[in-house]
């Protein structure tokens, strides 16, 4: 027993002597270092929360320290919020006695929700500081955010119920609806919402709806930002007129109309699927689109059975859609000088038959999938029981177009197997460059693809010599096989307004000499 007691005290002495005093912190001496001295929070819309930004704080000394205060310079009145090493402090704005071990670091996460009235009226910047300690040990990191004022369109809420608009029908015939509201001629904040303004951008939550008998007109220079799961619906009897024009600056696009998501940070500039679609429902009519740039939707344009009133689309660019760039269902569309690049399924899908003509258009798809295509045309659909329902393809004509991408075959023609041939008018491809490597010979005996070997009319494969696909720069260069292969199809200028004179190139752009280095990919 005596030996056991001695062993116990010896063990206790060893344990106590081996413990370092981990809980002794010295006051900070103002020697913190930071991952950056200024945090620029990218542009946000007034009263809409920003993304979260990160600051890393380092204690490079050999001493465990305690920082007496970490706070926002404007204190509790600040429109910024932060968490410090996972702590929320006093209303996410003031923190006391923050401990930081020697040779260690911690994270501060910062975000803001500020209104235009909070910003400096001369430069619209809202600023503050993250302040560390005080007096001789004072250190700071600047915070800067640009606040963008906007017109907001969002569904009303009555007794907790959000307004709904119709978007179709369920299989049992009941109306399918989604969050949204009809536009107004006399909105208390936005005025006449059927004619958009250009002094401020628009931000849409839910779906903005154009009802029967109304026309939405969007002039050149308008900017429209859609929140997640939001978009624009034109109902039966409604019309959409997008009236952009040629910009003098290819980077500012000051006269074009732009549709994109509401995340303004550069990291989101080419992220697909940020918002829903522009849905032109069956029976909507008299649509025209000129000089529109549409980015980052699920489906860019969804056009449904607008027979009798051909839709015209000119000088329009559609980029980075997670599903389809243009999905046309039994539609009537005339397009020229269009550029559609990168989509999860297809850049252009002419489905359920219809009547189509495209001149001087560029359809390219480099989405990283073995199943994506640039263009697909069909005249049927299959229901849940795999029963085929045929439609009539009246016409599908492509003149001076580029149909290309990263897969071996970028053009698919899917004809109904049960409908008569009169329901399928063979698509026409006149002077086109088409990516079509029939490596598995699955199309060898298919008469619908016989045109592909007409070397006087089709460039099969080759190199369009695009400038930079990943950056949506589908200009063609001096080495392009599309250069000079076309004919005059009545489209006098390219998408940039340059005259087509003498020889005619394929696609939406006249060929150019690439700058050096070209930056091609």
C-alpha positions as CSV (number, residue, x, y, z in Angstrom):
1,X,0.0,0.0,0.0
2,X,2.8,2.4,0.9
3,X,4.4,1.8,-2.5
4,X,1.1,2.6,-4.3
5,X,0.8,5.9,-2.5
6,X,4.4,6.8,-3.4
7,X,3.8,5.9,-7.1
8,X,0.6,8.1,-7.1
9,X,2.5,11.2,-5.8
10,X,5.4,10.6,-8.2
11,X,3.0,10.3,-11.1
12,X,1.1,13.5,-10.0
13,X,4.4,15.4,-9.8
14,X,5.4,14.3,-13.3
15,X,2.0,15.3,-14.7
16,X,2.0,18.8,-13.1
17,X,5.6,19.5,-14.2
18,X,4.8,18.5,-17.8
19,X,1.8,20.9,-18.2
20,X,2.4,24.2,-20.0
21,X,0.4,27.1,-18.9
22,X,-1.9,27.3,-21.9
23,X,-4.3,29.8,-20.4
24,X,-1.8,32.7,-19.8
25,X,-2.5,35.4,-22.5
26,X,-0.7,38.6,-22.8
27,X,-2.3,41.8,-24.1
28,X,-1.9,42.4,-27.8
29,X,0.9,44.8,-28.7
30,X,-0.5,45.9,-32.1
31,X,1.7,43.4,-34.1
32,X,-1.1,41.6,-35.9
33,X,-0.8,41.0,-39.6
34,X,-3.7,40.6,-42.1
35,X,-4.4,38.8,-45.3
36,X,-5.3,42.2,-46.8
37,X,-5.5,45.7,-45.7
38,X,-8.8,46.6,-47.5
39,X,-11.8,44.3,-48.2
40,X,-13.6,45.4,-51.3
41,X,-17.1,43.9,-51.2
42,X,-18.3,43.8,-54.7
43,X,-21.2,45.9,-55.9
44,X,-24.5,45.1,-54.1
45,X,-28.1,46.3,-54.8
46,X,-29.6,48.6,-52.2
47,X,-30.9,46.8,-49.2
48,X,-29.9,43.4,-50.6
49,X,-27.4,41.3,-48.6
50,X,-23.9,40.8,-50.0
51,X,-21.8,37.7,-50.3
52,X,-19.6,36.8,-47.4
53,X,-15.9,37.9,-47.5
54,X,-13.0,36.6,-45.6
55,X,-10.2,38.2,-43.6
56,X,-7.4,36.2,-42.0
57,X,-5.7,37.6,-38.9
58,X,-2.2,36.3,-37.9
59,X,-0.4,36.3,-34.6
60,X,3.2,35.7,-35.8
61,X,4.7,36.2,-32.4
62,X,5.8,33.5,-29.9
63,X,3.3,34.7,-27.4
64,X,-0.4,33.8,-26.8
65,X,-2.2,37.1,-27.0
66,X,-5.6,38.6,-26.0
67,X,-7.0,41.4,-28.2
68,X,-9.0,43.7,-26.0
69,X,-11.5,44.8,-28.7
70,X,-12.3,43.9,-32.3
71,X,-15.1,46.1,-33.6
72,X,-16.6,47.9,-36.6
73,X,-15.7,51.6,-36.6
74,X,-19.3,52.7,-36.8
75,X,-20.2,50.3,-33.9
76,X,-23.7,49.2,-33.6
77,X,-24.8,51.6,-36.3
78,X,-22.6,49.9,-38.9
79,X,-24.3,48.2,-41.9
80,X,-21.6,45.6,-41.9
81,X,-21.7,42.4,-39.9
82,X,-19.0,40.0,-39.0
83,X,-18.2,36.8,-37.1
84,X,-14.8,36.5,-35.4
85,X,-13.4,33.0,-35.1
86,X,-16.9,31.6,-35.1
87,X,-18.2,34.1,-32.5
88,X,-21.0,36.6,-33.0
89,X,-20.0,39.0,-30.2
90,X,-22.3,41.9,-29.5
91,X,-24.7,41.9,-32.4
92,X,-21.9,40.9,-34.8
93,X,-20.3,44.3,-34.5
94,X,-18.2,44.4,-31.2
95,X,-16.0,41.7,-29.7
96,X,-14.1,41.8,-26.4
97,X,-11.0,39.9,-25.2
98,X,-10.5,37.8,-28.3
99,X,-7.7,35.2,-27.7
100,X,-5.2,34.2,-30.4
101,X,-2.5,31.6,-29.8
102,X,1.1,32.1,-30.7
103,X,2.0,31.4,-34.4
104,X,-1.7,30.9,-35.1
105,X,-4.4,32.7,-37.1
106,X,-8.2,33.2,-37.1
107,X,-10.9,34.0,-39.6
108,X,-13.2,37.0,-39.7
109,X,-16.2,36.8,-42.0
110,X,-17.8,40.0,-43.2
111,X,-21.0,40.9,-45.1
112,X,-23.2,43.9,-45.5
113,X,-26.8,45.0,-46.2
114,X,-26.9,48.7,-46.9
115,X,-29.2,51.1,-48.7
116,X,-28.4,53.8,-51.2
117,X,-29.1,56.4,-48.5
118,X,-26.3,54.9,-46.4
119,X,-23.7,55.5,-49.2
120,X,-21.6,58.6,-49.9
121,X,-23.8,60.6,-52.3
122,X,-20.9,61.5,-54.6
123,X,-19.5,58.0,-55.2
124,X,-22.2,55.7,-53.8
125,X,-19.6,53.9,-51.6
126,X,-20.4,52.7,-48.2
127,X,-17.3,52.4,-46.0
128,X,-16.3,51.4,-42.5
129,X,-13.3,49.7,-40.7
130,X,-12.6,46.6,-38.7
131,X,-10.7,48.1,-35.7
132,X,-8.3,46.1,-33.5
133,X,-7.5,47.4,-30.1
134,X,-6.9,51.2,-29.5
135,X,-4.3,53.8,-28.6
136,X,-0.7,52.9,-29.5
137,X,-1.8,49.3,-30.4
138,X,-4.6,50.4,-32.8
139,X,-4.7,48.6,-36.1
140,X,-7.4,48.6,-38.8
141,X,-8.7,47.0,-42.0
142,X,-10.8,49.1,-44.4
143,X,-14.2,48.0,-45.7
144,X,-15.5,49.3,-49.0
145,X,-18.8,48.5,-50.8
146,X,-20.4,50.1,-53.9
147,X,-24.2,50.4,-53.4
148,X,-26.3,50.2,-56.6
149,X,-29.8,51.6,-56.6
150,X,-32.4,49.7,-58.5
151,X,-36.1,49.2,-59.4
152,X,-37.4,46.1,-57.6
153,X,-40.1,43.9,-59.0
154,X,-41.4,41.2,-56.5
155,X,-44.6,39.4,-55.8
156,X,-47.0,40.9,-53.3
157,X,-47.8,39.1,-50.0
158,X,-51.3,39.1,-48.5
159,X,-51.9,37.6,-45.1
160,X,-48.6,35.7,-45.5
161,X,-49.6,34.3,-48.9
162,X,-47.3,35.2,-51.8
163,X,-49.0,36.2,-55.1
164,X,-49.0,33.5,-57.8
165,X,-49.1,33.7,-61.6
166,X,-50.1,30.9,-64.1
167,X,-47.3,29.2,-66.0
168,X,-49.1,26.2,-67.4
169,X,-51.2,23.2,-66.6
170,X,-50.8,20.0,-64.6
171,X,-51.6,16.6,-66.1
172,X,-55.0,16.7,-64.4
173,X,-55.8,20.0,-66.1
174,X,-55.4,22.2,-63.0
175,X,-53.4,25.4,-63.3
176,X,-49.7,25.3,-62.6
177,X,-48.5,28.5,-60.9
178,X,-45.4,30.1,-59.4
179,X,-44.5,33.1,-57.3
180,X,-44.9,36.3,-59.2
181,X,-47.2,39.2,-60.2
182,X,-48.4,41.0,-63.2
183,X,-46.6,44.2,-64.0
184,X,-48.4,47.5,-63.3
185,X,-48.9,50.7,-65.3
186,X,-48.8,52.7,-62.0
187,X,-46.6,51.0,-59.5
188,X,-45.9,53.3,-56.5
189,X,-42.2,52.9,-56.7
190,X,-41.5,51.9,-60.3
191,X,-44.1,53.9,-62.2
192,X,-45.1,52.3,-65.5
193,X,-43.5,48.9,-65.4
194,X,-44.5,48.1,-69.0
195,X,-41.9,50.4,-70.3
196,X,-38.6,49.8,-68.5
197,X,-36.3,52.8,-67.7
198,X,-32.5,53.0,-68.1
199,X,-31.5,55.2,-65.2
200,X,-31.3,52.3,-62.8
201,X,-31.3,48.5,-63.3
202,X,-34.2,46.3,-62.5
203,X,-34.0,43.4,-60.0
204,X,-36.7,40.8,-60.3
205,X,-37.8,38.4,-57.5
206,X,-40.2,35.6,-58.6
207,X,-41.6,36.0,-62.1
208,X,-42.7,39.3,-63.6
209,X,-45.7,38.6,-65.7
210,X,-47.0,40.3,-68.9
211,X,-50.8,39.5,-69.1
212,X,-53.2,39.3,-72.1
213,X,-53.3,42.5,-74.1
214,X,-50.2,44.1,-72.6
215,X,-46.8,44.7,-74.2
216,X,-43.5,44.9,-72.2
217,X,-41.1,47.2,-74.0
218,X,-37.4,47.2,-72.8
219,X,-35.3,49.9,-74.5
220,X,-31.6,49.8,-75.2
221,X,-29.4,50.4,-72.2
222,X,-31.7,48.6,-69.8
223,X,-30.2,46.2,-67.3
224,X,-32.4,43.5,-65.8
225,X,-31.1,41.2,-63.0
226,X,-33.0,38.1,-61.9
227,X,-32.8,36.5,-58.5
228,X,-32.6,32.7,-58.2
229,X,-35.8,30.9,-59.4
230,X,-37.0,34.1,-61.0
231,X,-37.6,35.3,-64.5
232,X,-40.1,36.8,-67.0
233,X,-43.4,35.2,-68.3
234,X,-45.4,36.6,-71.2
235,X,-48.9,35.2,-71.0
236,X,-51.3,34.3,-73.8
237,X,-52.1,37.5,-75.7
238,X,-49.1,39.4,-74.3
239,X,-46.0,40.7,-76.2
240,X,-42.4,41.3,-75.5
241,X,-40.4,43.9,-77.4
242,X,-36.7,44.2,-76.6
243,X,-35.3,47.2,-78.4
244,X,-31.5,47.3,-77.9
245,X,-29.2,48.8,-80.5
246,X,-25.6,48.6,-81.6
247,X,-23.2,49.8,-78.9
248,X,-20.2,51.9,-79.7
249,X,-18.2,50.1,-77.0
250,X,-17.9,46.3,-77.3
251,X,-17.1,46.1,-73.5
252,X,-19.6,48.6,-72.0
253,X,-22.5,47.4,-74.3
254,X,-24.1,50.7,-73.4
255,X,-27.0,50.5,-75.9
256,X,-27.7,46.8,-75.5
257,X,-30.2,45.2,-73.2
258,X,-28.7,42.8,-70.7
259,X,-30.4,40.0,-68.8
260,X,-28.4,38.3,-66.1
261,X,-28.4,37.1,-62.4
262,X,-28.4,39.4,-59.4
263,X,-25.0,38.2,-58.1
264,X,-22.7,41.0,-59.2
265,X,-19.4,39.6,-58.0
266,X,-16.9,38.7,-60.8
267,X,-16.8,35.1,-59.7
268,X,-20.4,34.7,-60.7
269,X,-20.1,36.3,-64.2
270,X,-20.1,33.0,-66.0
271,X,-21.8,30.7,-63.6
272,X,-24.8,28.9,-65.3
273,X,-28.2,28.4,-63.8
274,X,-28.4,31.5,-61.6
275,X,-32.0,32.3,-62.6
276,X,-34.9,30.7,-64.4
277,X,-36.0,31.8,-67.9
278,X,-37.8,34.2,-70.2
279,X,-40.9,32.2,-70.9
280,X,-43.1,33.2,-73.9
281,X,-46.1,31.0,-73.3
282,X,-48.4,29.5,-75.9
283,X,-50.6,32.1,-77.4
284,X,-48.3,35.0,-76.6
285,X,-47.7,37.0,-79.7
286,X,-45.8,39.6,-81.8
287,X,-42.4,39.2,-80.0
288,X,-39.2,40.9,-81.2
289,X,-35.7,40.9,-79.7
290,X,-32.9,43.1,-80.9
291,X,-29.4,43.4,-79.3
292,X,-30.0,41.4,-76.2
293,X,-27.2,39.8,-74.1
294,X,-28.6,37.1,-71.9
295,X,-26.4,35.2,-69.4
296,X,-26.5,32.5,-66.7
297,X,-30.1,31.3,-66.9
298,X,-31.4,27.8,-66.7
299,X,-33.1,28.2,-70.0
300,X,-32.4,31.4,-71.8
301,X,-35.6,31.8,-74.0
302,X,-38.5,29.3,-73.8
303,X,-40.7,30.0,-76.8
304,X,-44.0,28.0,-77.0
305,X,-46.4,27.7,-79.9
306,X,-46.4,31.3,-81.2
307,X,-47.8,30.4,-84.6
308,X,-49.1,33.1,-86.9
309,X,-46.7,35.7,-85.5
310,X,-43.1,34.8,-86.3
311,X,-40.7,35.9,-83.5
312,X,-37.7,37.8,-84.7
313,X,-34.4,37.6,-82.8
314,X,-31.5,39.8,-84.1
315,X,-28.0,40.6,-82.9
316,X,-28.5,38.6,-79.7
317,X,-26.1,36.7,-77.5
318,X,-27.0,33.9,-75.1
319,X,-24.3,32.5,-72.8
320,X,-23.8,29.9,-70.1
321,X,-27.3,28.4,-69.6
322,X,-27.4,25.3,-67.4
323,X,-30.0,23.6,-69.6
324,X,-30.8,25.1,-73.0
325,X,-30.0,28.5,-74.6
326,X,-33.2,28.7,-76.7
327,X,-35.9,26.0,-76.3
328,X,-38.5,26.4,-79.0
329,X,-41.6,24.2,-78.8
330,X,-43.8,24.2,-82.0
331,X,-42.7,27.7,-82.4
332,X,-42.2,30.1,-85.3
333,X,-38.8,31.9,-85.1
334,X,-36.7,34.0,-87.4
335,X,-33.1,34.6,-86.2
336,X,-30.1,36.4,-87.6
337,X,-26.7,37.3,-86.1
338,X,-27.2,35.2,-83.0
339,X,-24.5,33.8,-80.9
340,X,-25.3,31.0,-78.4
341,X,-22.5,29.5,-76.4
342,X,-22.3,26.7,-73.8
343,X,-25.4,25.0,-72.3
344,X,-25.9,21.8,-70.4
345,X,-28.1,20.1,-73.0
346,X,-28.2,22.2,-76.2
347,X,-27.6,25.8,-77.2
348,X,-30.6,25.6,-79.6
349,X,-33.4,23.1,-79.3
350,X,-36.2,23.3,-82.0
351,X,-38.7,20.8,-80.6
352,X,-42.2,19.5,-81.2
353,X,-41.9,20.6,-84.8
354,X,-42.3,24.3,-85.8
355,X,-41.1,26.7,-88.4
356,X,-37.6,28.1,-88.1
357,X,-35.0,30.1,-90.1
358,X,-31.6,31.1,-88.9
359,X,-29.1,33.2,-90.9
360,X,-25.5,34.1,-89.9
361,X,-25.7,32.5,-86.5
362,X,-23.1,30.8,-84.3
363,X,-24.2,27.9,-82.1
364,X,-21.3,26.4,-80.1
365,X,-21.4,24.1,-77.1
366,X,-18.3,23.2,-75.1
367,X,-20.2,22.1,-72.0
368,X,-18.3,19.3,-70.3
369,X,-20.7,16.4,-71.0
370,X,-20.7,13.6,-73.6
371,X,-24.4,14.2,-74.3
372,X,-24.6,17.9,-75.0
373,X,-25.1,19.2,-78.6
374,X,-25.1,22.6,-80.2
375,X,-28.4,22.1,-82.2
376,X,-31.2,19.5,-81.9
377,X,-34.3,19.3,-84.0
378,X,-37.3,17.0,-83.4
379,X,-41.0,16.7,-84.1
380,X,-42.4,14.5,-81.2
381,X,-42.3,13.9,-77.5
382,X,-42.8,10.7,-75.4
383,X,-45.1,10.7,-72.4
384,X,-44.6,8.8,-69.2
385,X,-45.7,5.5,-70.8
386,X,-43.2,6.0,-73.6
387,X,-46.0,6.7,-76.1
388,X,-44.8,8.9,-78.9
389,X,-46.8,12.0,-79.8
390,X,-45.9,13.5,-83.2
391,X,-46.0,17.1,-84.3
392,X,-45.3,18.8,-87.7
393,X,-42.0,20.3,-88.6
394,X,-42.9,22.7,-91.3
395,X,-39.4,24.1,-92.0
396,X,-36.0,24.4,-90.4
397,X,-33.5,26.4,-92.5
398,X,-29.9,27.3,-91.5
399,X,-27.9,29.6,-93.8
400,X,-24.3,30.7,-93.3
401,X,-24.3,29.2,-89.8
402,X,-21.6,27.6,-87.6
403,X,-22.8,24.6,-85.5
404,X,-19.9,23.4,-83.4
405,X,-18.7,22.3,-80.0
406,X,-16.5,19.9,-78.1
407,X,-18.3,16.6,-78.8
408,X,-17.9,14.5,-81.9
409,X,-21.5,15.2,-83.1
410,X,-23.0,18.6,-82.4
411,X,-26.2,18.3,-84.6
412,X,-29.0,15.9,-83.8
413,X,-32.1,15.3,-86.0
414,X,-34.8,13.2,-84.2
415,X,-37.7,12.4,-86.5
416,X,-40.9,10.7,-85.2
417,X,-41.0,7.0,-86.0
418,X,-44.8,6.8,-86.2
419,X,-45.9,10.0,-88.0
420,X,-46.0,10.2,-91.8
421,X,-43.1,11.9,-93.7
422,X,-45.4,14.8,-94.3
423,X,-44.9,15.7,-90.7
424,X,-41.2,16.1,-91.2
425,X,-39.8,18.6,-93.8
426,X,-36.1,17.8,-94.0
427,X,-34.0,20.6,-92.4
428,X,-31.9,22.6,-94.8
429,X,-28.3,23.5,-94.0
430,X,-27.0,25.9,-96.7
431,X,-23.3,27.0,-96.4
432,X,-22.8,25.8,-92.9
433,X,-19.8,24.5,-90.8
434,X,-20.9,21.6,-88.7
435,X,-19.0,19.5,-86.1
436,X,-19.9,15.9,-87.2
437,X,-17.6,13.0,-86.6
438,X,-19.6,9.9,-87.3
439,X,-17.0,7.7,-85.5
440,X,-19.4,5.0,-84.4
441,X,-21.2,4.9,-87.9
442,X,-24.5,5.3,-86.2
443,X,-25.6,7.9,-88.8
444,X,-24.1,6.2,-91.9
445,X,-27.4,4.8,-93.2
446,X,-29.6,7.5,-92.0
447,X,-30.9,9.5,-95.0
448,X,-31.7,12.5,-92.8
449,X,-28.0,13.2,-92.6
450,X,-27.1,12.7,-96.2
451,X,-26.5,16.4,-96.7
452,X,-23.5,16.3,-94.3
453,X,-21.2,15.0,-97.1
454,X,-22.1,17.8,-99.6
455,X,-18.7,19.4,-99.6
456,X,-19.9,22.3,-101.8
457,X,-22.4,23.3,-99.1
458,X,-21.1,22.0,-95.8
459,X,-17.8,22.2,-94.0
460,X,-17.8,19.0,-92.0
461,X,-15.6,19.6,-88.9
462,X,-12.6,21.8,-89.7
463,X,-11.6,24.6,-87.4
464,X,-13.8,27.7,-86.9
465,X,-10.8,29.4,-85.1
466,X,-12.7,31.0,-82.3
467,X,-10.9,33.6,-80.3
468,X,-11.7,32.4,-76.8
469,X,-14.6,30.0,-76.2
470,X,-14.4,30.0,-72.4
471,X,-14.8,33.8,-72.3
472,X,-17.6,33.8,-74.8
473,X,-15.5,35.4,-77.5
474,X,-16.6,33.6,-80.6
475,X,-15.0,35.9,-83.1
476,X,-13.4,33.9,-85.9
477,X,-9.8,34.5,-87.0
478,X,-7.8,34.5,-90.2
479,X,-7.3,30.7,-90.0
480,X,-11.0,29.9,-89.8
481,X,-12.5,27.5,-92.2
482,X,-15.6,29.5,-92.0
483,X,-13.9,32.5,-93.6
484,X,-15.3,33.4,-97.0
485,X,-17.3,30.1,-97.3
486,X,-20.7,31.8,-97.2
487,X,-23.0,33.5,-99.7
488,X,-25.1,36.7,-99.5
489,X,-28.2,35.8,-97.5
490,X,-29.5,39.3,-97.0
491,X,-27.9,40.1,-93.7
492,X,-25.9,43.2,-94.5
493,X,-23.9,43.7,-91.3
494,X,-22.4,41.3,-88.7
495,X,-23.4,41.3,-85.1
496,X,-20.9,44.2,-84.4
497,X,-22.3,46.3,-87.2
498,X,-19.5,45.7,-89.6
499,X,-20.5,45.5,-93.2
500,X,-20.4,42.2,-95.1
501,X,-18.8,43.2,-98.3
502,X,-17.2,41.0,-101.0
503,X,-16.8,37.6,-99.4
504,X,-19.2,36.3,-96.7
505,X,-18.0,34.5,-93.6
506,X,-20.1,32.0,-91.7
507,X,-21.5,32.8,-88.2
508,X,-22.4,36.0,-86.6
509,X,-19.0,37.7,-86.9
510,X,-16.8,38.8,-89.8
511,X,-13.3,37.4,-89.4
512,X,-10.8,39.6,-87.6
513,X,-7.0,39.6,-87.0
514,X,-6.6,38.4,-83.4
515,X,-4.5,40.6,-81.1
516,X,-1.2,39.1,-80.0
517,X,-1.1,37.1,-77.9
518,X,-4.5,35.9,-79.0
519,X,-5.5,34.3,-75.7
520,X,-7.2,31.5,-77.6
521,X,-8.1,28.3,-75.8
